[in-house]
Amino acid sequence: MTPDARFFDTLSPLGIDDLAALTGGEVVRTSDVRIARVAPLATADGRAVAFLGDRKFLGALQATSAGCVILPREAVDAAPAGAAIIVSRTPQAAWAASAVALHRPVGLTATSAADVCEDDSVVVESGAILGRGARIGRGSRIGANSVIGPGVQIGRDCDVGPNVTVRFALIGDRVKIYAGARLGEAGFGAAGGATGPVDVPQLGRVIIQDGVTIGANTCIDRGAFDDTVIGENTKIDNLVMIAHNCVIGRNCLIAGQTGISGSVTIGDGVMFGGQAGVGDHFRIGVGARVAAGAGVLADIPAGETWSGYPAKPIRQFLRETVWVSKQAGRKRERTDD
């Protein structure tokens, strides 16, 4: 899969030796293939370069169809026979350098409302900037000083407030985005390089389904390669942070100052109290509830309510809270004696 051409230009392909020179790696096995794109191991094809950053993905390495893989020397024997191999001490940073050389975000070139809007029922307020290739559906409104990036698709009857930025995003019908929200900015991705951390290009999108509400100053980052998805009719409060690659189900409620780390999967109908936090790569089941201020550091089964830090089933949390309170009370009594 190639990054969406509405949002990213794909540049000239590179040979294996060119990639090695670019990344500072060593060619262990070469081929005549010209690499045209980057991709994860699981989805890479014969024109893509992928990388192995953690031994837990050795199975994906062995099964990959990538034309070239970048990996540490100790993993060379696990690479598939048909792939070119570049050895690097910092494989993810090398892959990031390859991504910069092969893909470039489409630049913002402003165009007229007539080129972007479905018909005259679309309202574009003063100071709003509409990028070339964007599309805004009938009955929608774009607030003052908002920026709709190139290629962004906005459905019908949407309400985008003032000072909103929407980039790398596909938005359904009847979506409300309140003032100051930021959709589609680069996710927080960094890799260790030879001279320190380097940014990992974020080549995915944000998908907002029908009927979603997004509160003021909320940030929803685009995916690193896959998409960040907000399900139909989910309601998100002000000042919420949703990181790259998250998939949030339908009819969820997310209260203010909640922070959801990257690659979290959330089922339908989940509720979050204010200032809840979720660590990366966890799964929260259908209908679960996360209490205000909870810190989720494990998967939550469907239908359960968790509270505390680290979060745990609420009955367990309450029992432990009562026990600690009793122990503290007994200690005070002994001290008084």
C-alpha positions as CSV (number, residue, x, y, z in Angstrom):
1,M,0.0,0.0,0.0
2,T,1.3,3.4,-1.0
3,P,0.6,6.5,1.2
4,D,-2.6,8.3,0.0
5,A,-1.7,10.3,-3.1
6,R,-4.1,13.1,-2.1
7,F,-1.8,13.9,0.8
8,F,1.7,12.6,-0.1
9,D,3.8,12.8,-3.3
10,T,5.8,9.7,-4.1
11,L,9.3,10.6,-5.3
12,S,11.7,8.9,-7.6
13,P,12.5,5.2,-6.7
14,L,15.9,4.3,-5.3
15,G,18.2,1.4,-5.9
16,I,19.5,-0.8,-3.0
17,D,23.0,0.8,-3.0
18,D,21.4,4.3,-3.0
19,L,19.3,3.3,0.0
20,A,22.3,2.0,1.8
21,A,24.3,5.2,1.1
22,L,21.4,7.3,2.3
23,T,20.9,5.5,5.5
24,G,24.5,4.6,6.3
25,G,23.8,0.9,6.2
26,E,25.7,-2.0,4.7
27,V,24.3,-4.0,1.8
28,V,24.5,-7.7,2.7
29,R,22.3,-9.0,-0.1
30,T,21.5,-6.8,-3.1
31,S,19.1,-7.0,-6.1
32,D,18.1,-5.1,-9.1
33,V,14.8,-3.9,-7.6
34,R,14.0,-0.2,-7.5
35,I,12.4,0.7,-4.2
36,A,9.4,3.1,-4.6
37,R,7.9,3.3,-1.1
38,V,8.2,2.4,2.5
39,A,5.9,0.1,4.4
40,P,5.6,-2.1,7.5
41,L,6.7,-5.7,7.3
42,A,3.2,-7.0,7.2
43,T,2.0,-5.0,4.2
44,A,5.2,-4.4,2.2
45,D,5.4,-5.6,-1.4
46,G,8.3,-6.2,-3.8
47,R,8.7,-2.4,-4.4
48,A,8.8,-1.5,-0.7
49,V,11.4,-1.3,2.0
50,A,10.5,-2.4,5.5
51,F,12.5,-2.7,8.8
52,L,12.8,-4.9,11.8
53,G,13.1,-2.9,15.0
54,D,12.2,-5.5,17.6
55,R,12.8,-9.3,17.7
56,K,9.1,-9.8,18.6
57,F,8.4,-9.1,14.9
58,L,10.7,-11.9,13.6
59,G,7.6,-13.8,12.4
60,A,6.5,-10.8,10.3
61,L,10.0,-10.5,8.9
62,Q,10.1,-14.1,7.8
63,A,6.7,-13.7,6.1
64,T,7.2,-10.3,4.5
65,S,7.1,-9.7,0.8
66,A,9.2,-6.6,1.0
67,G,11.7,-6.0,-1.8
68,C,14.2,-4.8,0.8
69,V,14.5,-5.1,4.6
70,I,16.6,-3.0,7.0
71,L,17.6,-4.9,10.1
72,P,20.3,-5.5,12.7
73,R,23.1,-7.9,11.8
74,E,21.9,-10.6,14.2
75,A,18.6,-10.9,12.3
76,V,20.0,-11.5,8.8
77,D,19.4,-15.2,8.8
78,A,15.7,-14.6,9.4
79,A,15.1,-12.5,6.4
80,P,13.2,-14.0,3.4
81,A,15.3,-15.3,0.6
82,G,13.9,-13.0,-2.0
83,A,14.5,-9.7,-0.2
84,A,17.5,-7.4,-0.5
85,I,19.1,-6.8,3.0
86,I,20.6,-3.7,4.4
87,V,22.2,-4.0,7.9
88,S,21.9,-1.1,10.2
89,R,22.5,-0.5,13.9
90,T,19.5,1.8,13.9
91,P,17.0,0.1,11.5
92,Q,13.9,2.3,12.3
93,A,16.0,5.5,11.9
94,A,17.3,4.2,8.6
95,W,13.7,3.4,7.5
96,A,12.7,6.9,8.5
97,A,15.4,8.4,6.3
98,S,14.2,6.2,3.4
99,A,10.6,7.5,4.0
100,V,11.8,11.1,3.8
101,A,13.6,10.3,0.5
102,L,10.6,8.5,-1.1
103,H,7.6,10.4,0.2
104,R,6.8,14.1,0.7
105,P,3.6,15.7,2.1
106,V,1.7,17.7,-0.5
107,G,2.3,21.4,0.1
108,L,-0.5,23.8,0.9
109,T,-1.6,25.9,-2.1
110,A,-4.7,27.9,-1.5
111,T,-7.6,27.7,-3.9
112,S,-11.0,29.3,-4.2
113,A,-14.2,28.1,-2.6
114,A,-15.7,27.5,-6.1
115,D,-13.0,24.8,-6.7
116,V,-13.6,23.1,-3.4
117,C,-17.2,23.4,-2.3
118,E,-20.0,21.2,-3.6
119,D,-22.4,24.1,-4.1
120,D,-23.3,27.6,-2.9
121,S,-24.8,26.2,0.4
122,V,-21.3,25.9,1.8
123,V,-20.3,28.8,4.0
124,V,-16.6,29.8,4.2
125,E,-16.0,32.5,6.8
126,S,-13.4,35.2,6.6
127,G,-9.7,34.2,6.7
128,A,-10.3,30.5,6.0
129,I,-7.8,28.8,3.7
130,L,-8.8,25.9,1.5
131,G,-6.1,23.7,0.0
132,R,-6.0,22.5,-3.6
133,G,-7.7,19.2,-4.1
134,A,-9.9,19.5,-1.0
135,R,-13.6,18.9,-1.2
136,I,-16.4,20.2,1.1
137,G,-19.9,18.8,1.0
138,R,-23.3,20.6,0.7
139,G,-24.5,22.5,3.8
140,S,-21.2,22.6,5.6
141,R,-19.6,25.6,7.2
142,I,-15.8,26.4,7.6
143,G,-15.1,28.8,10.4
144,A,-13.0,32.0,10.4
145,N,-9.2,31.5,10.0
146,S,-9.5,27.7,9.7
147,V,-7.1,25.8,7.4
148,I,-8.4,22.9,5.3
149,G,-5.3,21.1,3.9
150,P,-4.8,19.8,0.4
151,G,-6.8,16.7,-0.5
152,V,-8.9,16.8,2.7
153,Q,-12.5,15.5,2.1
154,I,-15.3,16.9,4.3
155,G,-18.8,15.6,4.0
156,R,-22.2,17.3,4.1
157,D,-23.7,19.3,6.9
158,C,-20.5,19.6,8.8
159,D,-19.6,22.5,11.1
160,V,-15.9,23.4,11.4
161,G,-15.3,26.1,14.0
162,P,-12.8,29.0,13.9
163,N,-9.1,28.4,14.0
164,V,-9.3,24.7,13.2
165,T,-6.6,22.9,11.3
166,V,-7.6,19.8,9.3
167,R,-4.9,18.0,7.3
168,F,-4.5,14.4,5.9
169,A,-8.1,13.7,6.9
170,L,-11.3,12.2,5.5
171,I,-14.4,13.4,7.3
172,G,-17.9,12.1,7.1
173,D,-21.3,13.8,7.2
174,R,-22.7,15.8,10.1
175,V,-19.4,16.2,11.9
176,K,-18.8,19.0,14.4
177,I,-15.3,20.3,15.0
178,Y,-15.1,23.0,17.6
179,A,-12.7,25.9,17.8
180,G,-8.9,25.3,17.8
181,A,-9.0,21.6,17.2
182,R,-6.1,20.1,15.3
183,L,-6.8,17.1,13.1
184,G,-4.1,15.2,11.1
185,E,-0.9,16.6,12.6
186,A,2.1,14.3,12.7
187,G,2.0,11.7,15.5
188,F,4.7,11.6,18.1
189,G,7.1,9.1,16.6
190,A,10.8,9.1,17.1
191,A,13.6,6.6,16.6
192,G,17.0,6.3,18.0
193,G,19.6,7.4,15.5
194,A,23.4,7.6,15.5
195,T,23.4,11.1,16.8
196,G,20.2,11.1,18.8
197,P,16.4,10.8,18.2
198,V,15.1,11.4,14.7
199,D,11.5,12.0,13.7
200,V,9.7,9.1,12.0
201,P,7.6,10.4,9.1
202,Q,3.9,9.9,9.7
203,L,2.4,8.6,6.4
204,G,-1.2,7.7,7.5
205,R,-4.5,9.6,7.7
206,V,-7.3,10.5,10.1
207,I,-10.7,9.0,9.3
208,I,-13.7,10.7,11.1
209,Q,-17.0,8.9,10.5
210,D,-20.5,10.4,10.4
211,G,-21.9,12.2,13.3
212,V,-18.7,12.7,15.4
213,T,-18.3,15.7,17.6
214,I,-14.7,16.9,18.4
215,G,-14.3,19.4,21.2
216,A,-12.3,22.7,21.3
217,N,-8.5,22.4,21.2
218,T,-8.6,18.6,20.9
219,C,-5.8,17.0,18.9
220,I,-6.2,13.8,16.8
221,D,-2.9,12.7,15.1
222,R,-2.7,11.0,11.8
223,G,-1.5,7.4,11.6
224,A,2.2,6.5,11.3
225,F,1.3,4.3,8.3
226,D,-2.2,3.0,9.0
227,D,-5.1,5.3,9.8
228,T,-6.3,6.9,13.0
229,V,-10.1,6.2,13.0
230,I,-12.9,7.8,15.1
231,G,-16.1,5.7,14.8
232,E,-19.6,6.9,14.0
233,N,-21.4,9.2,16.5
234,T,-18.5,9.2,19.0
235,K,-18.4,12.4,21.1
236,I,-15.1,13.9,22.2
237,D,-14.8,16.7,24.8
238,N,-12.4,19.7,24.8
239,L,-8.6,19.2,25.3
240,V,-8.5,15.5,24.4
241,M,-5.3,14.0,22.9
242,I,-5.7,11.0,20.6
243,A,-2.4,9.7,19.3
244,H,-1.5,8.0,16.0
245,N,-3.0,4.7,14.9
246,C,-5.8,4.7,17.4
247,V,-9.0,3.0,16.4
248,I,-12.0,4.2,18.4
249,G,-15.4,2.6,18.0
250,R,-18.9,4.0,17.5
251,N,-20.9,5.9,20.2
252,C,-18.0,6.4,22.6
253,L,-17.9,9.3,25.1
254,I,-14.5,10.8,25.9
255,A,-14.4,13.5,28.6
256,G,-12.0,16.4,28.7
257,Q,-8.2,16.1,29.1
258,T,-8.3,12.4,28.4
259,G,-5.1,11.2,26.7
260,I,-5.0,8.1,24.6
261,S,-1.6,6.8,23.5
262,G,-0.7,5.4,20.1
263,S,-2.2,2.2,18.6
264,V,-4.9,1.8,21.2
265,T,-8.1,-0.1,20.0
266,I,-11.4,1.0,21.7
267,G,-14.6,-0.9,21.2
268,D,-18.1,0.6,20.6
269,G,-19.9,2.4,23.5
270,V,-16.8,3.0,25.7
271,M,-16.9,5.9,28.2
272,F,-14.0,7.8,29.6
273,G,-14.1,10.1,32.6
274,G,-12.1,13.3,32.6
275,Q,-8.2,13.2,32.7
276,A,-8.2,9.4,32.1
277,G,-5.0,8.1,30.4
278,V,-4.3,5.0,28.3
279,G,-0.9,3.5,27.6
280,D,0.0,2.5,24.0
281,H,-1.1,-0.7,22.2
282,F,-3.8,-1.7,24.7
283,R,-7.4,-2.8,23.9
284,I,-10.5,-1.6,25.6
285,G,-13.6,-3.8,25.1
286,V,-17.1,-2.9,24.0
287,G,-19.1,-1.0,26.6
288,A,-16.2,-0.7,29.1
289,R,-16.0,2.4,31.3
290,V,-12.8,4.2,32.5
291,A,-13.2,6.4,35.6
292,A,-12.0,9.9,35.8
293,G,-8.2,10.2,36.4
294,A,-7.6,6.4,35.8
295,G,-4.3,5.3,34.2
296,V,-4.9,2.3,32.0
297,L,-1.8,0.1,31.7
298,A,-3.5,-3.2,30.6
299,D,-6.3,-4.4,28.3
300,I,-9.8,-3.9,29.7
301,P,-12.4,-6.6,29.0
302,A,-15.8,-5.7,27.5
303,G,-18.3,-4.3,29.9
304,E,-16.0,-3.7,32.8
305,T,-15.5,-0.5,34.8
306,W,-11.9,0.3,35.8
307,S,-10.6,3.0,38.1
308,G,-7.3,4.1,39.8
309,Y,-3.7,4.2,38.9
310,P,-2.7,1.8,37.7
311,A,-6.3,1.2,36.7
312,K,-8.0,-2.0,37.8
313,P,-11.6,-3.3,38.1
314,I,-13.5,-0.8,40.2
315,R,-14.5,-3.3,42.9
316,Q,-10.9,-4.3,43.4
317,F,-9.9,-0.7,43.4
318,L,-12.5,0.2,46.1
319,R,-11.5,-2.8,48.3
320,E,-7.9,-1.9,48.2
321,T,-8.7,1.8,48.9
322,V,-10.8,0.8,51.9
323,W,-8.0,-1.6,53.2
324,V,-5.3,1.1,52.9
325,S,-7.6,3.6,54.7
326,K,-8.1,1.1,57.5
327,Q,-4.4,0.4,57.8
328,A,-3.6,4.1,57.9
329,G,-6.3,4.6,60.6
330,R,-4.8,1.8,62.8
331,K,-1.3,3.4,62.4
332,R,-2.6,6.7,63.6
333,E,-4.3,5.0,66.6
334,R,-1.0,3.3,67.6
335,T,0.8,6.6,67.3
336,D,-1.8,8.4,69.5
337,D,-1.3,5.7,72.2
